[in-house]
Amino acid sequence: MSIQQYIGYNNAVTIGNVVADSEQANYPATNLANPATNLLWKSDSTSAQYVTIDIDAEQSCDYIGIARHNLGTAQCGIEIQGQTVDGGAWSTIVPDFGPSSWNFNHSEYTTHKATTEQTSNKSTRHGDFWKLVDNAVSGLHGLSRSYSGAATRTVSLVVKAGTLTKCRLKFHNPTDGSREETKFDLSSGNVLSGSGNIQNLGNGEYLISITATSTVDDEIHLNCLNANGDVSYTGTGTDFFYIADLQVDIGSSIKGYAPLTADNKPILKTFTSGDYYGVRIKITPGGSIRPQMAVVYTGEIMQMQRNIYVGHTPIPYARSINAVNRLSESGQFLGRIIRGTTYKSQVKIQHMTKDWYRSTFDTFVKVSKTKPFFYAWRLTDYATEIGYCWVIGGVPVPDNTGPNGMMSVSFNISGLA
């Protein structure tokens, strides 16, 4: 099984190298270089815009971390771009992983905003479910999105049957034609035709994906199918199936998952490592809400040597409240006032090899004395259970746990989740 435990503490963002296309007075982009989450960058625009990190020297980067943002509420499309030549062209390294920038082909795209009371509207991977509804016309019913430049791309999303039980994913452009087209059965969990993949996530949900290589600009299509498996039909205007966690990755595999959620959880997105002179975030708001963020990290992430399987409380569920209980003179309960909620958990990392601890993990220990970090305990399986954290109660102190020199460490964290 692949290692899914990550700590993102390396950060190339500084006050001197981060700029934004738009910012409100008193909320500049330079706030993004400060680890304090009370300082915000606030955009003054709802148009597509960039936040750019101009790295002075070529640096290896393979992740982006974003904390205390409203990108889910603002229904933003997010795209990460890199610059491999100083002053050169920008290229996409993490294509859009938000739904707002997809086009609508005879379809209705209706969000179902998830809350803790509406768990049935939350996908297994914890992104918000949407409805893809056909239209009462004859033709195609679905979404499409264009991408620039030749590349190998993988599109993936979580689907669940509604009144419609079949769908299609397709790569197409006029030069290369239809390179990959897969039809899926959302009731049986089978591939009806094509070479795409479908994985049963339980609860009637499936993770579907296809991969193709293009020589020119690309188009990706997601379509409703009728009961006969037809892609072109006369719709009802009411039939639908559910979709969530729509994303596109460069390469032939699904990278670290990063769905945007209505409650704006921290984002940690990994991508194929490369050397960059600059990294920028393209933000495309989906409505009238202006985007904002407090913290942005980019750099080289630390992938742990071992996974965590048991004995860990994911930080979104490690709530600690400061409460005042009101009682009558006779001891009757009169009510409770919640004065604040914090998130605190414990990280136990075992069986690190002696060389890896000394060369890699101890560097993180030194940084954690003063700096926060992004922590993912199982990034692919539980992609929204990310914390923007700091160490509490002292820095990690290792134990030598065997005659072979392996090291283990346990430390307490608090943070945003």
Solvent accessible surface area in square Angstrom, and as a share of the most:
residue,aa,sasa,rsa
1,M,174,0.78
2,S,81,0.53
3,I,49,0.25
4,Q,11,0.05
5,Q,1,0.00
6,Y,32,0.12
7,I,0,0.00
8,G,0,0.00
9,Y,19,0.07
10,N,55,0.28
11,N,52,0.27
12,A,10,0.08
13,V,8,0.05
14,T,70,0.41
15,I,115,0.58
16,G,79,0.76
17,N,16,0.08
18,V,4,0.02
19,V,93,0.53
20,A,22,0.17
21,D,97,0.50
22,S,22,0.14
23,E,81,0.36
24,Q,48,0.21
25,A,85,0.66
26,N,134,0.69
27,Y,75,0.29
28,P,43,0.27
29,A,3,0.02
30,T,51,0.29
31,N,22,0.11
32,L,1,0.01
33,A,20,0.16
34,N,52,0.27
35,P,45,0.28
36,A,40,0.31
37,T,30,0.18
38,N,110,0.57
39,L,62,0.31
40,L,12,0.06
41,W,1,0.00
42,K,46,0.20
43,S,0,0.00
44,D,74,0.38
45,S,31,0.20
46,T,54,0.32
47,S,72,0.46
48,A,59,0.46
49,Q,5,0.02
50,Y,52,0.20
51,V,0,0.00
52,T,24,0.14
53,I,0,0.00
54,D,79,0.41
55,I,9,0.05
56,D,135,0.70
57,A,66,0.51
58,E,90,0.40
59,Q,62,0.28
60,S,32,0.21
61,C,0,0.00
62,D,21,0.11
63,Y,0,0.00
64,I,0,0.00
65,G,0,0.00
66,I,0,0.00
67,A,0,0.00
68,R,106,0.39
69,H,11,0.05
70,N,19,0.10
71,L,0,0.00
72,G,6,0.06
73,T,54,0.32
74,A,2,0.01
75,Q,59,0.26
76,C,0,0.00
77,G,4,0.03
78,I,0,0.00
79,E,15,0.07
80,I,0,0.00
81,Q,17,0.07
82,G,0,0.00
83,Q,17,0.07
84,T,75,0.43
85,V,98,0.56
86,D,98,0.51
87,G,68,0.66
88,G,25,0.24
89,A,93,0.72
90,W,67,0.24
91,S,61,0.39
92,T,35,0.20
93,I,25,0.13
94,V,1,0.00
95,P,0,0.00
96,D,2,0.01
97,F,4,0.02
98,G,1,0.01
99,P,19,0.12
100,S,31,0.20
101,S,31,0.20
102,W,5,0.02
103,N,83,0.42
104,F,113,0.47
105,N,44,0.23
106,H,93,0.42
107,S,17,0.11
108,E,93,0.42
109,Y,35,0.13
110,T,52,0.30
111,T,42,0.24
112,H,49,0.22
113,K,73,0.31
114,A,12,0.10
115,T,68,0.40
116,T,113,0.65
117,E,149,0.67
118,Q,80,0.36
119,T,98,0.57
120,S,86,0.55
121,N,27,0.14
122,K,43,0.18
123,S,4,0.02
124,T,52,0.30
125,R,14,0.05
126,H,40,0.18
127,G,1,0.01
128,D,9,0.05
129,F,3,0.01
130,W,31,0.11
131,K,46,0.19
132,L,0,0.00
133,V,11,0.06
134,D,2,0.01
135,N,62,0.32
136,A,67,0.52
137,V,56,0.32
138,S,87,0.56
139,G,16,0.15
140,L,68,0.34
141,H,0,0.00
142,G,0,0.00
143,L,0,0.00
144,S,14,0.09
145,R,33,0.12
146,S,65,0.42
147,Y,10,0.04
148,S,93,0.60
149,G,32,0.30
150,A,66,0.51
151,A,23,0.18
152,T,41,0.24
153,R,5,0.02
154,T,4,0.02
155,V,0,0.00
156,S,0,0.00
157,L,0,0.00
158,V,0,0.00
159,V,0,0.00
160,K,47,0.20
161,A,31,0.24
162,G,26,0.25
163,T,84,0.49
164,L,12,0.06
165,T,49,0.28
166,K,35,0.15
167,C,0,0.00
168,R,15,0.05
169,L,0,0.00
170,K,33,0.14
171,F,0,0.00
172,H,54,0.24
173,N,1,0.01
174,P,123,0.77
175,T,96,0.56
176,D,43,0.22
177,G,23,0.22
178,S,60,0.39
179,R,60,0.22
180,E,23,0.10
181,E,63,0.28
182,T,0,0.00
183,K,48,0.20
184,F,0,0.00
185,D,19,0.10
186,L,4,0.02
187,S,75,0.48
188,S,62,0.40
189,G,16,0.15
190,N,82,0.42
191,V,53,0.30
192,L,79,0.39
193,S,55,0.35
194,G,48,0.46
195,S,87,0.56
196,G,10,0.10
197,N,101,0.52
198,I,40,0.20
199,Q,98,0.43
200,N,104,0.53
201,L,36,0.18
202,G,31,0.30
203,N,108,0.55
204,G,41,0.39
205,E,1,0.01
206,Y,20,0.08
207,L,10,0.05
208,I,0,0.00
209,S,11,0.07
210,I,3,0.02
211,T,52,0.30
212,A,10,0.08
213,T,85,0.49
214,S,2,0.01
215,T,90,0.53
216,V,55,0.32
217,D,81,0.42
218,D,1,0.00
219,E,53,0.24
220,I,0,0.00
221,H,30,0.14
222,L,0,0.00
223,N,0,0.00
224,C,0,0.00
225,L,1,0.00
226,N,31,0.16
227,A,87,0.67
228,N,125,0.64
229,G,10,0.10
230,D,63,0.33
231,V,30,0.17
232,S,67,0.43
233,Y,26,0.10
234,T,95,0.55
235,G,7,0.07
236,T,78,0.45
237,G,26,0.25
238,T,100,0.58
239,D,36,0.19
240,F,28,0.12
241,F,0,0.00
242,Y,46,0.17
243,I,1,0.00
244,A,3,0.02
245,D,14,0.07
246,L,10,0.05
247,Q,2,0.01
248,V,1,0.00
249,D,3,0.01
250,I,50,0.25
251,G,20,0.20
252,S,87,0.56
253,S,59,0.38
254,I,52,0.26
255,K,37,0.16
256,G,7,0.07
257,Y,1,0.00
258,A,3,0.03
259,P,14,0.09
260,L,24,0.12
261,T,3,0.02
262,A,24,0.19
263,D,85,0.44
264,N,33,0.17
265,K,42,0.18
266,P,8,0.05
267,I,5,0.03
268,L,1,0.01
269,K,1,0.00
270,T,16,0.09
271,F,13,0.05
272,T,91,0.53
273,S,65,0.42
274,G,20,0.20
275,D,73,0.38
276,Y,11,0.04
277,Y,52,0.20
278,G,0,0.00
279,V,0,0.00
280,R,47,0.17
281,I,0,0.00
282,K,54,0.23
283,I,0,0.00
284,T,36,0.21
285,P,14,0.09
286,G,38,0.37
287,G,44,0.43
288,S,104,0.67
289,I,71,0.36
290,R,116,0.42
291,P,0,0.00
292,Q,44,0.20
293,M,0,0.00
294,A,0,0.00
295,V,0,0.00
296,V,0,0.00
297,Y,10,0.04
298,T,0,0.00
299,G,0,0.00
300,E,84,0.38
301,I,20,0.10
302,M,9,0.04
303,Q,81,0.36
304,M,4,0.02
305,Q,45,0.20
306,R,82,0.30
307,N,18,0.09
308,I,13,0.06
309,Y,129,0.49
310,V,133,0.77
311,G,66,0.64
312,H,28,0.12
313,T,64,0.37
314,P,21,0.13
315,I,6,0.03
316,P,8,0.05
317,Y,113,0.43
318,A,12,0.09
319,R,137,0.50
320,S,45,0.29
321,I,80,0.41
322,N,84,0.43
323,A,30,0.23
324,V,39,0.23
325,N,81,0.41
326,R,125,0.46
327,L,109,0.54
328,S,34,0.22
329,E,188,0.84
330,S,89,0.57
331,G,48,0.47
332,Q,113,0.50
333,F,133,0.55
334,L,117,0.58
335,G,22,0.21
336,R,132,0.48
337,I,86,0.44
338,I,88,0.45
339,R,166,0.60
340,G,31,0.30
341,T,65,0.38
342,T,66,0.38
343,Y,52,0.20
344,K,98,0.42
345,S,12,0.08
346,Q,73,0.32
347,V,1,0.00
348,K,100,0.42
349,I,3,0.01
350,Q,102,0.45
351,H,90,0.40
352,M,0,0.00
353,T,45,0.26
354,K,100,0.42
355,D,100,0.52
356,W,45,0.16
357,Y,10,0.04
358,R,148,0.54
359,S,84,0.54
360,T,42,0.24
361,F,0,0.00
362,D,40,0.21
363,T,63,0.36
364,F,0,0.00
365,V,13,0.08
366,K,127,0.54
367,V,48,0.28
368,S,7,0.05
369,K,128,0.54
370,T,111,0.64
371,K,100,0.42
372,P,16,0.10
373,F,1,0.00
374,F,0,0.00
375,Y,5,0.02
376,A,1,0.00
377,W,25,0.09
378,R,37,0.14
379,L,1,0.01
380,T,45,0.26
381,D,56,0.29
382,Y,75,0.28
383,A,3,0.03
384,T,5,0.03
385,E,11,0.05
386,I,0,0.00
387,G,0,0.00
388,Y,1,0.00
389,C,0,0.00
390,W,92,0.32
391,V,25,0.14
392,I,55,0.28
393,G,86,0.82
394,G,49,0.48
395,V,59,0.34
396,P,4,0.03
397,V,108,0.62
398,P,41,0.26
399,D,90,0.47
400,N,100,0.51
401,T,66,0.39
402,G,24,0.23
403,P,154,0.97
404,N,93,0.48
405,G,12,0.11
406,M,50,0.22
407,M,17,0.08
408,S,14,0.09
409,V,6,0.04
410,S,56,0.36
411,F,9,0.04
412,N,65,0.33
413,I,0,0.00
414,S,9,0.06
415,G,6,0.05
416,L,56,0.28
417,A,28,0.21
